[in-house]
């Protein structure tokens, strides 16, 4: 199977050779704007209507107006090759996405509707993720962020679902393992929803640690429970942190401090991949959590610290959810500033909110149970 190396990316603005003298803290942003024309034929409040090009357009406008991209290199996405999608997905899935796009639309799975522009958009999103992964894996930059859509973490080996068609992060992990001398990878999924596709793909893999912090319904149980810990040689590498709806910033901070950071330190990966979902924000129309941009700054700052203490290559971030285009910009700005080891910025979304102490107390109990359940296996 042929996989394109980094040097074959010929998109304008992407140099054939990167400057190896750039400071270690360099951050790169990969931008898909104008190459993400996929739109499902539904109106709000339909779920699929919120996943649209405005997410990237308005985020970029905000980052530029607030001068948040100063000192950050930016590249445009390039289209991935079909063979790269096949690193993770069955041929049937890849062919189905292409066929339904050629036909102009159709159902590919639950909440996964094709349009005539889906194939191009999905392959450019994958191309951006692949570039982000290669930049970090090759020590070209310390952190990279792929601002791409549609998202990918719900896509399984053989199924598209939940607005996701190709699993951008999973494919990128497989490619850098194959081509960049990367053996062990930690994936942190911070999307409001459980990354079931990524979990399935790596459930028995001892070299890929998957950690997901997500909203969970403890009344109607479903997948994403903390007792799902991997299987066989991968036992202990799948770590779910299912939090109650309306979880506040303090619960995410506790999850990072008590579970995520020590688990990654024990696993000692070569690189960290982030499924960067921002739909846990309290204003998001799809999620039901209660955090703001301070939480995303904190997560990013902890990842920056881990890169140093564990002497990793770096981290790459790939956009997943985040469906309020008015707050996606501040959240990504906070992320970028955390990765640059800057103080937490005071941003417009950080308004005073009621302290959900009841939910925080429930989550403290859950986090303690998770620690008792998972730590003996890692």
MARDOTOR-179711 format. One line per 10 residues: number of its first residue (from 1); their letters; for each residue x, y, z of C-alpha. Coordinates in pm, 1 decimal, decimal comma. Example, Ala and Ser with C-alpha at 12.3 -4.5 7.8 and 13.67 -1.06 7.14 Angstrom:
2
1	as	1230,0:-450,0:780,0  1367,0:-106,0:714,0
! end
This chain:
378
1	xxxxxxxxxx	0,0:0,0:0,0  137,3:339,4:-101,6  132,1:619,6:155,8  246,4:965,8:56,5  540,5:1100,2:253,8  541,0:1459,9:375,3  768,5:1577,9:92,7  496,6:1504,6:-164,5  256,8:1764,9:-25,2  271,9:2020,8:-305,9
11	xxxxxxxxxx	4,2:2264,4:-195,5  103,0:2628,3:-238,9  243,3:2765,7:83,1  374,5:2431,9:210,1  751,5:2429,1:160,0  927,8:2115,2:39,9  1164,5:2144,9:333,3  1070,3:2280,9:670,7  1305,6:2505,6:861,8  1460,4:2283,0:1129,2
21	xxxxxxxxxx	1600,8:2589,4:1306,9  1256,7:2709,0:1414,6  1217,2:2728,0:1793,0  1087,8:2416,8:1966,6  772,5:2595,0:2074,8  659,7:2659,3:1717,5  291,4:2592,6:1651,4  140,4:2520,9:1310,3  -223,9:2567,3:1210,0  -362,7:2378,4:910,0
31	xxxxxxxxxx	-664,3:2552,9:759,1  -934,0:2390,3:544,3  -1142,7:2701,6:475,0  -1285,0:2705,3:123,8  -1222,3:2332,8:85,3  -1498,3:2215,9:319,1  -1812,3:2274,2:113,5  -1998,2:1966,4:238,0  -2339,3:2066,2:377,2  -2617,6:1824,8:469,1
41	xxxxxxxxxx	-2960,0:1924,2:329,8  -3123,5:1991,8:666,4  -3226,6:2297,7:862,6  -3163,2:2370,9:1229,2  -3241,3:2232,7:1483,2  -3154,0:1913,9:1294,2  -2823,7:1780,6:1429,9  -2649,8:1773,2:1092,2  -2730,2:2137,3:1016,3  -2490,9:2257,5:1288,3
51	xxxxxxxxxx	-2189,7:2088,6:1122,6  -2128,2:2343,1:845,3  -1854,3:2563,0:690,5  -1932,7:2854,2:925,8  -1750,1:2665,3:1200,2  -1413,8:2715,4:1031,0  -1486,1:3048,0:860,1  -1593,8:3227,1:1178,0  -1317,0:3068,3:1384,3  -1050,5:3190,0:1144,2
61	xxxxxxxxxx	-1204,1:3536,6:1132,2  -1198,2:3553,2:1512,8  -839,0:3429,7:1538,1  -724,6:3683,0:1279,6  -915,1:3976,4:1432,2  -776,7:3900,5:1779,4  -423,1:3855,9:1638,7  -416,1:3507,6:1788,9  -221,4:3366,7:1493,2  82,1:3590,8:1534,6
71	xxxxxxxxxx	390,4:3371,1:1547,9  189,3:3067,0:1431,5  262,4:2920,7:1089,1  -44,5:2846,7:878,2  -83,3:2608,1:585,8  -378,6:2510,1:369,6  -497,9:2152,9:363,3  -422,8:1921,8:77,3  -636,8:1628,4:-29,7  -550,3:1286,5:112,1
81	xxxxxxxxxx	-517,7:977,3:-104,9  -773,2:696,2:-101,6  -503,5:453,8:14,7  -454,3:662,0:329,3  -818,8:621,2:431,4  -772,7:246,4:382,3  -512,3:239,6:659,1  -805,8:214,8:901,0  -1128,8:172,5:707,9  -1273,7:-116,5:508,7
91	xxxxxxxxxx	-1284,5:-64,6:130,3  -1663,6:-75,3:143,2  -1683,7:231,3:366,6  -1443,0:432,8:153,0  -1618,7:333,3:-167,4  -1958,9:417,2:-18,3  -1852,4:770,8:73,9  -1719,0:825,2:-276,6  -2023,4:674,4:-446,6  -2281,8:866,9:-245,8
101	xxxxxxxxxx	-2090,8:1187,8:-316,9  -2095,4:1113,2:-689,7  -2470,1:1047,5:-669,7  -2521,7:1384,8:-501,6  -2630,1:1263,8:-158,4  -2766,9:979,3:46,5  -2763,6:808,7:383,8  -2429,9:658,3:489,8  -2517,0:591,6:852,9  -2696,6:734,2:1153,3
111	xxxxxxxxxx	-2661,8:1114,6:1134,3  -2420,1:1072,8:844,0  -2562,1:1220,2:524,3  -2359,2:1255,9:207,6  -2362,9:1555,9:-24,8  -2202,4:1608,7:-363,8  -1912,2:1781,2:-187,3  -1861,7:1522,5:86,5  -1578,1:1327,1:-76,3  -1368,4:1636,0:-142,4
121	xxxxxxxxxx	-1438,0:1783,9:202,2  -1368,6:1459,2:388,9  -1046,6:1393,5:197,6  -923,3:1749,5:258,9  -1007,2:1711,0:628,6  -807,7:1389,8:634,7  -524,3:1556,8:445,2  -510,2:1831,9:707,7  -500,7:1579,6:990,3  -226,6:1380,4:818,2
131	xxxxxxxxxx	-17,5:1693,1:771,1  -65,5:1790,1:1136,3  46,0:1445,4:1246,0  352,6:1438,4:1025,8  464,2:1785,0:1132,4  456,5:1688,2:1499,7  595,3:1337,1:1448,2  889,7:1464,8:1244,3  985,1:1727,2:1507,4  907,1:2001,8:1256,8
141	xxxxxxxxxx	692,7:2174,0:1518,2  606,1:2110,9:1879,9  229,0:2135,1:1833,4  6,4:2134,7:1525,9  -364,9:2204,4:1497,2  -580,4:2086,0:1205,2  -882,0:2315,8:1172,4  -1078,9:2075,9:954,9  -1426,1:1932,5:902,2  -1620,5:1703,8:888,0
151	xxxxxxxxxx	-1515,9:1544,6:1218,0  -1410,2:1182,2:1246,4  -1404,9:1021,4:1591,1  -1739,3:838,0:1554,8  -1633,7:664,7:1231,3  -1553,0:299,1:1299,2  -1357,1:56,6:1086,1  -1661,1:-9,7:869,6  -1928,0:251,0:952,8  -1983,5:624,2:912,2
161	xxxxxxxxxx	-2201,9:781,2:1180,3  -2255,7:1085,0:1399,7  -2146,0:1348,0:1141,0  -1821,6:1148,3:1090,0  -1713,3:969,4:772,6  -1339,6:896,8:802,6  -1164,1:874,3:1138,0  -905,0:1146,1:1082,2  -713,0:1094,0:1407,3  -702,2:714,6:1384,4
171	xxxxxxxxxx	-578,5:718,9:1024,7  -311,2:974,0:1113,5  -192,4:761,8:1406,5  -155,8:459,0:1181,0  35,0:659,6:921,6  289,0:812,8:1160,2  342,3:471,9:1318,2  417,3:332,1:972,7  637,5:612,3:843,4  779,0:823,5:1124,9
181	xxxxxxxxxx	927,0:572,8:1366,8  648,8:641,0:1616,3  564,0:336,6:1826,0  343,4:447,7:2114,1  68,8:709,7:2084,4  -168,9:851,4:2344,0  -498,6:983,4:2207,5  -696,4:1221,6:2428,0  -1054,1:1278,2:2311,9  -1210,8:1585,5:2475,9
191	xxxxxxxxxx	-1526,2:1596,8:2262,8  -1854,9:1608,9:2453,5  -1950,9:1277,1:2294,0  -1777,3:941,4:2333,1  -1533,0:868,8:2050,1  -1669,1:522,1:1986,4  -1496,7:484,3:1650,3  -1148,7:555,7:1780,4  -1210,2:332,5:2081,0  -1315,5:42,2:1856,9
201	xxxxxxxxxx	-1021,3:78,9:1621,4  -757,4:63,3:1897,0  -940,2:-147,9:2157,3  -688,3:-434,3:2141,7  -378,1:-233,1:2052,7  -115,9:-216,5:2331,9  70,3:66,7:2155,8  -218,0:314,0:2134,9  -368,5:456,4:2452,0  -716,2:603,4:2408,9
211	xxxxxxxxxx	-852,0:835,4:2679,2  -1195,4:993,4:2642,5  -1357,5:1255,0:2866,6  -1722,2:1271,5:2768,9  -2080,9:1329,3:2874,6  -2255,9:1014,2:2992,0  -2612,8:916,9:3073,2  -2606,3:714,6:3393,9  -2981,6:651,4:3371,7  -2982,9:496,0:3025,8
221	xxxxxxxxxx	-2650,9:312,6:3005,2  -2463,8:297,8:2676,4  -2111,6:251,3:2545,0  -1842,3:474,4:2688,2  -1857,1:335,9:3043,2  -1536,1:338,7:3247,8  -1532,0:-41,2:3273,1  -1455,0:-59,2:2900,4  -1077,0:-84,4:2939,6  -952,0:-255,7:2625,6
231	xxxxxxxxxx	-910,4:-624,2:2549,3  -632,0:-877,9:2526,4  -291,4:-713,8:2494,0  -471,6:-379,0:2490,0  -625,1:-420,5:2834,9  -573,4:-96,2:3024,6  -509,9:116,8:2716,9  -876,3:222,3:2679,3  -966,0:473,8:2950,5  -1313,2:625,0:2957,4
241	xxxxxxxxxx	-1397,2:916,8:3186,6  -1776,7:943,3:3160,4  -1899,3:1255,8:3339,8  -2252,8:1358,1:3429,1  -2439,5:1614,0:3214,6  -2383,4:1976,8:3317,0  -2030,4:1898,0:3435,8  -1843,4:2219,0:3528,0  -1484,9:2325,3:3461,0  -1373,6:2183,7:3797,2
251	xxxxxxxxxx	-1471,2:1829,5:3692,8  -1260,1:1847,5:3377,7  -966,6:1983,4:3575,0  -999,2:1699,8:3827,0  -1017,5:1441,5:3547,1  -700,1:1581,8:3392,1  -511,8:1595,4:3721,6  -618,5:1260,7:3865,5  -649,4:1038,8:3558,3  -531,9:1182,0:3226,9
261	xxxxxxxxxx	-190,0:1316,4:3326,4  -80,9:1017,6:3540,8  -213,8:769,5:3282,1  -17,4:932,9:2999,5  293,9:954,7:3216,2  270,8:582,2:3291,1  212,6:495,6:2926,1  506,4:716,6:2820,4  408,1:769,0:2454,2  618,7:912,6:2175,3
271	xxxxxxxxxx	348,6:1162,5:2079,4  3,0:1280,4:2189,0  -294,9:1313,6:1953,5  -594,6:1522,5:2057,8  -945,1:1469,3:1923,5  -1025,8:1834,6:1982,8  -1399,0:1859,6:2033,2  -1533,8:2182,9:2182,6  -1899,2:2088,3:2220,6  -1868,1:2055,7:2599,3
281	xxxxxxxxxx	-1887,2:2437,1:2604,0  -2189,3:2559,3:2799,3  -2330,3:2742,4:2493,7  -2300,9:2451,6:2251,1  -2632,0:2355,6:2086,1  -2548,2:1983,9:2080,5  -2361,9:1918,8:2406,4  -2499,5:1946,6:2758,9  -2185,9:2020,3:2958,7  -2097,1:2344,2:3138,4
291	xxxxxxxxxx	-1738,4:2444,2:3064,2  -1589,7:2751,5:2897,8  -1260,2:2838,2:2729,2  -1070,1:2823,0:3059,5  -1102,0:2444,8:3052,7  -954,2:2422,0:2702,5  -664,7:2644,5:2806,3  -603,3:2417,9:3104,9  -608,9:2098,9:2896,2  -368,0:2252,2:2643,9
301	xxxxxxxxxx	-131,6:2376,5:2913,3  -121,8:2029,6:3069,3  -44,7:1874,1:2730,2  237,5:2126,0:2683,1  376,5:2027,0:3023,0  351,2:1655,3:2943,1  541,7:1701,1:2617,3  831,9:1841,5:2817,6  830,1:1607,2:3115,8  789,6:1291,4:2906,2
311	xxxxxxxxxx	1027,8:1414,0:2632,0  782,0:1342,8:2351,1  794,3:1454,8:1989,6  498,2:1686,6:2041,6  121,5:1687,1:1996,5  -119,7:1720,5:1708,5  -478,6:1838,7:1744,0  -763,0:1762,6:1503,6  -1096,1:1943,6:1528,2  -1395,3:1724,7:1610,9
321	xxxxxxxxxx	-1710,5:1883,8:1755,4  -1786,3:2240,8:1857,5  -2102,3:2368,1:1694,4  -2144,4:2722,9:1823,6  -1931,2:2925,1:1579,6  -1941,9:3225,1:1813,7  -1755,6:3042,0:2091,2  -1541,7:2802,9:1887,7  -1295,7:3084,9:1815,0  -1236,3:3177,8:2180,9
331	xxxxxxxxxx	-1198,6:2810,5:2273,9  -935,5:2748,4:2006,4  -760,8:3073,6:2096,0  -741,5:2952,6:2457,4  -603,3:2620,9:2333,3  -330,6:2788,1:2128,6  -230,4:3011,0:2420,1  -214,8:2712,7:2653,2  12,5:2531,4:2409,5  238,7:2838,6:2405,2
341	xxxxxxxxxx	261,8:2831,3:2786,1  87,4:3167,1:2811,3  -134,7:3267,0:3106,4  -502,6:3182,2:3077,3  -661,6:3462,4:2873,3  -972,3:3643,5:2990,9  -1213,2:3587,2:2703,8  -1565,7:3695,1:2626,7  -1721,9:3352,9:2684,5  -1601,2:3331,4:3045,8
351	xxxxxxxxxx	-1910,8:3470,5:3210,9  -2021,1:3402,5:3567,6  -2230,3:3087,5:3593,0  -2392,4:2896,3:3875,8  -2154,1:2651,8:4038,7  -2282,6:2300,7:3969,0  -2154,6:2162,9:4300,0  -2404,4:1877,2:4299,7  -2277,1:1753,4:3962,7  -1916,2:1814,3:4064,6
361	xxxxxxxxxx	-1968,4:1598,5:4372,6  -2111,3:1315,1:4163,3  -1815,3:1341,6:3927,7  -1565,9:1326,7:4215,3  -1713,9:990,2:4307,2  -1699,0:871,5:3947,2  -1337,4:980,5:3906,1  -1241,0:793,9:4222,8  -1410,3:478,1:4091,4  -1230,1:513,1:3760,0
371	xxxxxxxx	-894,8:546,1:3934,6  -962,0:232,8:4139,6  -1078,4:45,1:3830,0  -821,0:138,7:3569,3  -492,6:209,0:3749,3  -425,0:-156,2:3846,2  -412,6:-235,4:3473,5  -177,8:39,0:3355,9
! end
